Amino acid sequence: MTFSWLDGYVREYNDALRAYGRPKLEASRVLEIGFGARPHRLVWLHNSDINVWGVDLDKPLLELSPKSVFDIVRRNGPERAIKSITRYCISDKHQWRTMASEIGARGRTFLMPKERLIVADAASGDFWAKVGQMDFIYSEDVFEHIPGESLEILVEQMARALRPNGLALIRPMVFTGICGGHQLEWYPHTLDQHIERRTAPWEHLRQNRYPADTYLNRLTRQDYVDIFEKHFHILENKAMKPDRGESFITSAIRAELSRYSDEELFSNSVRFILEPKQNSARQ
C-alpha cells in the first residue's frame, strides 16, 4: 500500500478553493471533521505543510504503549479497544511506517501530529470554542453517521467557525444511493465485480434484511440540502458518479422505489461546497 493517492485530496481541495477565489490550502487554517481510526488523510496533509486539525468522537491508536491502550479503553470502551489493538498489530503499524518512508523520500521529516487529533463531539460548542476560526473545513464519508439533530447543531457551528471568505467541502455517502446502505457487497469498489450477492440492489430502501453494522442517519440528498441551506449558500451539490447504480435498476425496482427520484437513487457520494451566509454577507 502506498499513500501518494492522498495527494489527490490536496489537489481537489486546492482546485475547489481556487475555483471560488479562495486562498490555497497551504495558506489556510484547515479542519477535518471525522478523521477516523486511521487518520491517514489528516497526517498526510500535515506532512504536506498544511495547517490542519481534526476532530473525532473516538481516539485513534497511533502507537502501542500501556498509556495509549489505557486511553483507548477509557475513551472507546474495551470492545473497540481490542479491535484497534488487533488492527494496529496486523496492519496499522506497517502502514504508518510506509507513510513515514514516503514522506522521507520527499525530503521531509515525518511527524505524527497527535495534538492536532482532537477527541471531542464536533457538535459541541466547547469544541468550537477551543479550536477557533477556520478557513476551510472538509469531511469525507462521515456526515451520514451523525444523527440528524446533532447534524443541525454541527452545521450551525461550522458556519460560525469559518472566517470571512471561508469554505466547507462536505462529502457524505447519501443513504438513498445504491451504496448508501453501507453493505460491503454494494460498496463503490465492488459494484463492477462479478460476485454473488446475498442482498438485492437498494436492499436498504426495500426489504432491508441485513442492516449495516454501523449507525446511519438515513438522510436523503434533499435532507442535506435542507440542513445546509439554513446556514450556507450551496455553491456545489454534485454526485461524484451520477450514473452509479444505473446498470442494476430494473423497471420493477424503479416502480417499487417510485417515491425516490433518479437524483436520489444515483446520488451515493455527493460533494457539497458551502459558503456561510453570515460570512458572505460581510464581504
C-alpha positions in Angstrom: 0.0 0.0 0.0 1.3 3.5 -0.9 -0.1 6.8 0.1 0.6 9.1 -2.9 -3.1 8.8 -3.7 -3.7 11.2 -0.9 -2.1 13.9 -3.0 -5.4 13.8 -4.9 -7.2 15.3 -1.9 -4.7 18.2 -1.8 -5.2 18.9 -5.5 -9.0 18.6 -5.3 -9.3 20.9 -2.2 -7.0 23.4 -3.8 -8.9 23.3 -7.1 -12.1 24.0 -5.2 -10.6 26.9 -3.3 -9.2 28.3 -6.5 -12.5 27.9 -8.4 -14.2 30.1 -5.8 -11.4 32.6 -5.4 -10.2 31.5 -2.0 -6.6 31.3 -0.8 -4.9 27.9 -1.4 -4.8 25.1 1.2 -1.2 25.8 2.2 -2.3 29.4 3.3 -5.3 28.3 5.2 -6.3 27.0 8.6 -8.0 23.7 7.9 -10.2 21.3 9.9 -11.2 17.7 9.2 -14.5 16.5 10.8 -14.3 12.8 11.5 -10.7 11.7 10.9 -11.5 8.1 12.0 -9.5 5.3 13.4 -6.8 5.7 10.7 -6.3 9.4 10.2 -4.2 9.0 7.1 -5.6 12.0 5.3 -5.0 14.4 8.1 -1.5 13.1 8.8 -0.6 13.3 5.1 -1.9 16.9 4.8 0.0 17.8 8.0 3.2 16.4 6.5 2.5 18.3 3.3 3.0 21.6 5.2 -0.8 22.3 5.7 -2.0 23.7 9.0 -4.7 21.1 9.6 -6.6 20.0 12.7 -9.1 17.2 13.2 -12.0 16.1 15.4 -13.5 12.7 16.0 -15.5 11.1 18.8 -13.1 8.2 19.1 -9.4 8.2 19.9 -7.2 6.6 17.3 -4.5 4.1 18.3 -1.3 5.6 16.9 1.3 3.7 18.9 1.2 0.6 21.1 2.0 1.6 24.7 0.4 1.0 28.1 -0.8 4.6 28.2 -2.2 4.6 24.7 -4.1 1.4 25.3 -5.4 2.7 28.6 -6.6 5.9 26.9 -8.3 3.9 24.1 -10.1 1.6 26.6 -11.2 4.6 28.7 -12.5 6.6 25.7 -13.7 4.0 23.2 -14.6 1.0 25.5 -12.9 -2.4 25.8 -14.5 -4.0 22.7 -13.4 -1.2 20.3 -10.0 -1.1 22.1 -9.5 -4.8 21.3 -10.4 -4.2 17.6 -8.0 -1.2 17.5 -5.1 -3.2 19.0 -5.7 -6.1 16.6 -5.8 -3.8 13.6 -2.7 -1.9 14.7 -0.7 -5.1 15.1 -1.9 -6.6 11.8 -1.7 -3.5 9.5 -1.7 0.0 11.0 1.9 -0.2 12.4 3.2 -1.2 8.9 1.1 1.5 7.2 2.5 4.3 9.4 6.0 3.1 8.6 5.2 3.1 4.9 3.8 6.6 5.1 6.8 7.8 7.0 9.1 6.3 4.3 7.2 8.1 1.5 7.3 11.4 3.4 11.0 10.9 4.0 11.6 10.2 0.3 10.2 13.7 -0.4 12.8 15.3 1.8 10.6 15.9 4.8 10.7 14.6 8.4 7.6 12.6 9.1 5.6 14.0 12.1 2.6 12.4 13.8 0.5 15.4 14.9 -1.1 13.8 17.9 -2.0 17.2 19.5 -4.0 18.1 16.4 -6.2 15.0 16.5 -8.8 16.3 18.9 -11.2 13.7 20.5 -14.5 15.5 21.0 -18.1 15.9 19.8 -18.0 18.0 16.7 -21.5 19.3 17.6 -20.2 20.7 20.9 -19.9 24.4 21.4 -16.9 23.7 23.8 -15.0 22.1 20.9 -15.5 25.0 18.6 -14.5 27.5 21.3 -11.3 25.5 21.7 -10.4 25.0 18.1 -11.1 28.6 16.9 -11.7 30.0 13.5 -11.0 28.1 10.2 -10.6 28.9 6.6 -11.5 25.5 5.2 -13.5 22.6 6.7 -13.7 19.3 5.0 -15.4 15.9 5.8 -15.3 12.7 3.9 -17.9 9.9 4.4 -18.8 11.0 7.9 -22.0 13.1 7.9 -24.1 10.0 7.2 -23.1 8.6 10.6 -24.2 11.7 12.6 -27.8 11.8 14.0 -29.9 14.5 12.3 -30.4 16.5 15.5 -26.6 16.7 16.1 -26.0 17.5 12.4 -28.3 20.5 12.6 -26.2 21.8 15.5 -22.9 20.9 13.9 -23.7 22.7 10.6 -24.6 25.9 12.5 -21.3 25.7 14.5 -19.4 25.2 11.2 -20.9 28.3 9.7 -19.9 30.4 12.7 -16.4 29.0 12.9 -15.5 29.7 9.2 -13.7 33.0 8.7 -14.9 35.6 6.1 -14.1 34.0 2.7 -14.1 30.5 4.3 -15.5 27.4 2.6 -16.6 23.9 3.6 -16.4 20.8 1.4 -18.6 18.0 2.8 -18.9 14.7 1.0 -21.4 12.2 2.6 -22.4 8.8 1.2 -26.1 9.6 0.8 -28.4 6.9 2.1 -30.7 6.8 -1.0 -27.9 5.7 -3.4 -27.1 2.1 -4.1 -24.1 2.3 -1.9 -25.9 4.2 0.9 -26.7 1.2 3.0 -23.0 0.6 3.7 -23.2 -3.1 2.7 -19.8 -4.4 1.7 -21.2 -6.1 -1.4 -22.6 -2.7 -2.6 -19.6 -0.6 -1.8 -18.4 1.5 -4.8 -15.3 -0.7 -5.4 -17.4 -3.9 -5.5 -20.1 -2.7 -8.0 -18.1 -3.7 -11.0 -17.1 -7.0 -9.6 -18.9 -10.2 -10.7 -19.7 -11.5 -7.2 -22.6 -13.4 -5.7 -24.6 -11.0 -3.5 -27.0 -12.1 -0.8 -28.8 -8.7 -0.9 -30.7 -7.0 -3.7 -29.9 -3.6 -5.2 -31.0 -0.8 -2.9 -31.8 -3.5 -0.3 -31.6 -0.9 2.5 -34.5 1.0 0.8 -36.6 -2.1 0.2 -36.6 -5.2 2.5 -33.6 -4.2 4.5 -33.0 -7.8 5.6 -29.3 -7.2 6.6 -28.8 -3.7 8.1 -25.2 -2.5 8.2 -23.3 -2.9 11.4 -23.0 0.9 11.8 -25.2 3.8 12.6 -26.7 5.6 9.6 -29.0 8.6 9.8 -30.9 7.7 6.6 -30.8 11.3 5.3 -31.6 11.8 1.7 -29.7 14.2 -0.6 -32.6 16.7 -0.2 -32.4 16.4 3.5 -28.7 17.5 3.4 -29.7 20.4 1.2 -32.4 21.5 3.6 -30.0 21.3 6.6 -27.1 23.1 4.8 -29.3 25.9 3.4 -30.2 27.1 6.8 -26.7 28.5 7.3 -24.9 28.2 4.0 -25.1 29.1 0.4 -24.7 25.8 -1.5 -22.1 26.5 -4.2 -22.0 22.9 -5.4 -24.2 19.9 -5.0 -22.6 17.3 -7.2 -22.8 13.5 -7.3 -19.3 12.2 -7.9 -20.6 9.5 -10.3 -24.2 10.3 -11.2 -24.6 7.0 -13.1 -23.5 4.8 -10.3 -26.2 2.1 -9.9 -27.9 2.6 -13.3 -26.9 -0.9 -14.5 -28.7 -2.5 -11.6 -32.0 -0.8 -11.8 -35.0 -2.5 -13.4 -38.5 -1.4 -14.2 -39.7 -3.4 -11.2 -37.2 -1.8 -8.8 -37.9 1.7 -10.2 -41.6 1.1 -9.6 -41.0 -0.1 -6.1 -38.8 2.9 -5.3 -41.0 5.4 -7.1 -41.1 7.7 -4.1 -37.4 8.4 -4.8 -36.2 10.5 -7.8 -33.4 9.4 -10.0 -31.3 12.1 -8.5 -31.7 10.4 -5.1 -31.2 6.8 -6.3 -28.0 7.7 -8.1 -26.6 10.1 -5.5 -24.2 8.0 -3.4 -21.1 10.1 -2.8 -22.1 13.7 -3.2 -19.8 16.7 -2.9 -21.3 19.8 -1.3 -19.3 23.0 -1.3 -20.7 25.5 1.1 -20.2 29.2 1.8 -21.5 30.5 5.2 -24.3 33.0 4.7 -23.2 35.2 7.6 -19.7 35.3 6.1 -20.7 36.2 2.6 -22.9 39.0 4.0 -19.8 40.6 5.5 -17.9 40.8 2.2 
